[in-house]
Structure formats: structure tokens, C-alpha cells
Amino acid sequence: MHRIVFLDRDSLQARVRAPAFAHAWQDYPGTDEADVVARLAGATVAVTNKVPLRAGAIAQLPELKMVAIAATGSDNVDLAACRERGIVVANIRNYSQVSVPEHCFALILALRRNLRAYAADVEAGLWERSSRFCLLDHPIGDLAGSRLGIVGFGALGRKVAQLGRAFGMEIAATARAPLEEPGVLQLPLDELLATSDVVSLHLPLTEQTRHLIGARELARMKPSSLLINTARGGLVDEAALAAALQANSIGGAGFDVLSKEPPDPANPLLRLRLPNFILTPHVAWASAGAMQTLADMLVDNIDAWAAGRPQNVLA
């Protein structure tokens, strides 16, 4: 009988059905990295959303046969170590194709129309003291006719592009392979940054993409452009972004992710109090519908592996 251990069950607020084979299932609300080996002792299947599974821990778990990642990103699991041991690693794909793009556009619209600044003005009583029927203290921009630059044109990037088209935006994208997408202008990163009014990141975090956007790349962007990140915090040099926002060298930024989560109190983005910067706590993926889809796909992956037909395999 398989023993399945979910290391951070509280990260998934959805019903998780029982797998279709004989098993014992153990949930932990959350797990510190130091406790991983003890909690996975004797487990054949480890379920993790964000708890790290490093090579040292994997080497101490001789019975581990599968790692089911309750997320798309896999940077918390040492895939090379799993491959060496023959441990199957499966992730969740395309479960949040509504939730993440909608959150992405919530950030874009809030920034482009200066909603944060206007809400603060109302709370401060400025509208009540206005001499006119409306208070126009901050610039408001339309999305129609502007260019949306998408960095990484996978499933989520394509969904963001669909929403952009609905708003009348021109779509440009970077991608490793030639794009065969009607109406999408494929550009190298430097040109995309220099010509886009909104830049939205949709890449996994790897050693090749870490700090893809740094001081040099931010300097390439238009002074009015927005940078949106609902992917991974490590894609952006956060100190360089904080400096760019404070210097008004870009128009604004909307982030749902940071390089370390929960954040380090010293992270410079946490200290920003600017109307053109919005930071949300890694919730773009977390609509009720998306979480339930994720939970169902998680068990589908485990069932497929147990049946000898593993799917969504990373290692």
C-alpha cells in the first residue's frame, strides 16, 4: 500500500478526493524544510506545493517513488536528483488559465487608470472639497491602441494575449520558437521592452531566466510603461525595480510574486509606498475554481502514476 504525504496542505483550499488505489494519506498544514525527511520517512508519494525537496533530503528517502507538485512551478524540487533516483515528478499544468490572466489585467487596469491614487484621494476627503464634479489629480490612460508585450508565450501568455486583444491592444511576444499566432508580433526581448506600453512576464524561474529583468532591461522600457509579474519573483532584480520606480523611470509595476516567499522584511519592494506600485501576496492563481481544478489534476497525476501511465512528467 502506498503512503502519500502532503507537506503543505493548507496551501490548497479545495477538496482533494481520494486516489483510486489502496493508500494511506497524511496531511500536514505546512512543513519546515528541516522536517521534510522525518515527515516523508516511509512515503512513496510526496505532495508539495512550495516546500523544498533538495538533493540531500531525497537521498535520505529510499522509498520515495513519486513527487506530485501541487503547482506548475518546479524550482522547489531538485529534478536532477529525482532523475538519478528514478523518482517520477509531475506538476500541474494549465489549471489557472482564467484566474492568472484576470489578476494580471486587474493589476494593469488599476495602474493604467491610477485607481490606487484615486481611492486614496477619496479616503482623504479630497473629492468632497473639490470645486468640480470630478477630481482629476492623476493621469488616466486607455489600453486600446497600446502595445502589450508578453514575455513567454505559453498557455498563460496566450490567454493574457486574448484579453489584451479584447481591450483593443496590439500584442507582441518573445518566445524561444517561431510563433504561428495570427496577429502576434514576435520580437527579441530588448525590442519588446523598448516598444511596449505594458510588459507582462509569463516564464518559469530557471538559472537562465533568473533576473531576466534587471537595471539594464528596466532602462530600456518607456518612462510610461508598466511591468507586470504574476509568474515568479526571481525573474526580476527587485532592488533594480525599486530604484526604477523611485526614480520614475518606468510608469509603474504590478507584482503578485517576490523572490522569497513569505517575503524577507528587508525586501525593497515591501517598503515602497507609491501609487504606481501594487503588490499582492501570490494570489493570482488562487480563485476558488482554479484551486479546485488544481486539486483534481493533482490526484489525476497520482492516479496515472500508480496505474503505470504517468502524465505531466518533469523527471
Secondary structure, DSSP 8 states (H G I E B T S, - for coil): -EEEEETTGGG--S-----SSSEEEEE-S---GGGHHHHHTT-SEEEESSS-B-HHHHHT-TT--EEEESSS--TTB-HHHHHHHT-EEE---SS-TTHHHHHHHHHHHHHHTTHHHHHHHHHTTTTTT-SSSS---S----STTSEEEEES-SHHHHHHHHHHHHTT-EEEEE-SS----TTEEE--HHHHHHH-SEEEE-----TTTTT-B-HHHHHHS-TT-EEEE-S-GGGB-HHHHHHHHHTT-SSEEEES--SSSS--TT-GGGG---TTEEE--S-TT--HHHHHHHHHHHHHHHHHHHTT---SB--
